[in-house]
Amino acid sequence: MNILKAKFKIHGGVHPKYRKELARDEETKRLPLPDILRISTTQHLGAPSKPVVKKGDYVKKYQLLAEAAGFISAPVHSPASGTIKDIVTGTGASGAPVTEIILETNNTSDAELTGVYPTDEWQKLSPETILNRIREAGVVGAGGAGFPTYVKLSPPPDKKIETLIINGAECEPYLTADYRLMLEHPECLIAGIQIICKVLNVTEAYIAIEDNKPEAIELLSKYLEDKKIENIKVSTLPTYYPQGAEKQQIYSITGREVPSGGLPADVGVLVENTGTTVAIYNAVIKDLPFIERTTTVSGYGIETPSNVIAPIGTPYQELIDFCGGAKDDVKKIISGGPMMGFAQATAETTTTKTTSGLLLLTAKEISQFESSPCISCGRCIAACPMNLMPAELSQFCEAEDFESAAANRVMDCMECGCCAFSCPAHRPLVQHFRTAKAFLRAQPKK
Amino acid sequence: MIETVLTIIEPYLPIIKTVFAITCIGFGCSFALAIAAKFFEVKDDPRIGEVNELLPGANCGACGYAGCMDYAKAVVMDDAELNRCAPGGADLTATLAEYLGKTAEAAEKQVAIVLCMGTNDAAKCRFEYNGIADCRAAHLVGGGDKACTYGCLGYSSCATVCPTQAIEMVDGVAKVHPELCISCGKCVTACPRNLIKLVPEKNTVHILCSSNDKGPIVRKVCTKGCIGCTMCVKLTKEEESVFMDGFLAKIDYSKEVQNKVIVEKCPPKCIIDTTINN
């Protein structure tokens, strides 16, 4: 059998109510092309891409809309044919102002593919060509942060990658997009893994899946067995949040600890999301740029929770309407997962390459409390997967002693929310750390 | 006779010896210290201490030095400008100039002003915020709950840092009491939206809006926002005291607004004259 059980147990973590049953058995559906797409140029981490089209231009499907503006940046392609109505400043999912290209779509099928790469003979391509193709296709990390994939796949020469981990843990409650992807397109996923293995010259790859998804584990291991693929193994992880966090996952599978402030490459590991891997497959084998993704629309506030393939730039309202509309008692709309996602002020925000979920939550699913002083119970310390001391850190932050917070490694906080989730005093711990991190990042480096 | 004395003091001899030895050591050390004081003497300007006495002692840092003592040192030793102390104002500059026998021009008295009128009634909110009551934290949550992305969030970060409690939150917007303001500039750096400016006290006409959005967008989110109609610029054409910066009218604080009719004429009423409506 090629199923491995993760050997190491990380510290901390919590067990929120998963509620994955809402959308887990819903087959992925394709959203009919919306009339208006508002494509943000901040689809990724790093510099926003620079628009190369202007108002009034006619663009074809797959045509380049905005080019990468720097090393850590990624190009954006048109998800449909149509006319550019305007380029305006809008609001991104995180609330920050972003540049949006407004595209009026016209449902014609004139497409323009960018490259002339052989499709079935990718094994003959050199790693450089593949990498270049991934860069041109604008592939970025689909898990949430949106780190440009070609930057990740070109580690510094002194750091040899030995192990590849494909993150299919999907530990955020509600979300099932990656799960559906693994069930419905195992061939794309496995081919994507083989492409990454070739680029990095890695022989050992693991697909990390939490053990609450037995169907995916079974299906993938059977697929690997049938195809006689030896170097890729399925690794099952115990179910708890945040098992999908990069550093935690590396520790669970390999027992290696990524140093504070370091990258997975420092311990010879690279973690790639399942959605990203499929995007790599599409880019290299099908020659398709990253223009659409699977998004889970879920929560008790939506009529029919579903997994939807939507083009980037789709307003959330379109997704909500497609899934039967919102119920009356919706209290909160969240872009992403409930633990780390962003609450939205309006349904006019648009999807990006990193929108893994859109949650419409009712009053019983969210918690609104008055926060009270810390009672020093230590539950946050027990829950912190980064081995930090949230109770102490939050007190430094409250006293605006950000230097002491930095000395106690507040910068290592990944904002997973386990501390705030477990706090009986309902203290806004993560918000304190976010404020402190923003303050510290704004300080000039010494 | 001597023998009798000796026999009496004999039990006390160790004490006497010790006292004598310690006295000798004491004298020796004080002598060494006296020599050291003479040789290693640091010539300190007595004026530094006295200048420090003259300074207000607020240690606010408005002068750009680490505190009053540091500024006193800079004034005496490095010929720093005498008008840097904002809390002291013109009086202090004159006193310092007289004491040091120098001439100095008093700096214009400045006061902080919050360039926003988006009170709870005037400005709309986009969502319900129930996080930390701090503007910097609120600003990080989706850009803040105010619908206007430029306006005052009203979580009193500026009021918290103000050393003289000169800032009061009125209807969800910070308001500076100019008579209490020592123009230290702490609120200017505390505001995550850069709404607070230090302006000359003699200027009484202010445009209290910072929104650089186009008129229709401003109208949607705030009834008191500058809509960029340029009426104030046209009315003050000759004196050139108001100018447009994008879609926002701004006062040129190097000039004084003469044509105060703009206060009345401004359609959204975001221009105020502090001598009239304060």
Interface residues (C-beta under 8 A of the other chain):
Chain A: T91 S94 G95 A96 P97 F342 A343 Q344 A345 T346 Q368 P428 Q431 H432 R434 T435 A438 F439
Chain B: R126 F127 N130 G131 I132 D134 R136 A137 L140 V141 G142 G143 G144 D145 T149
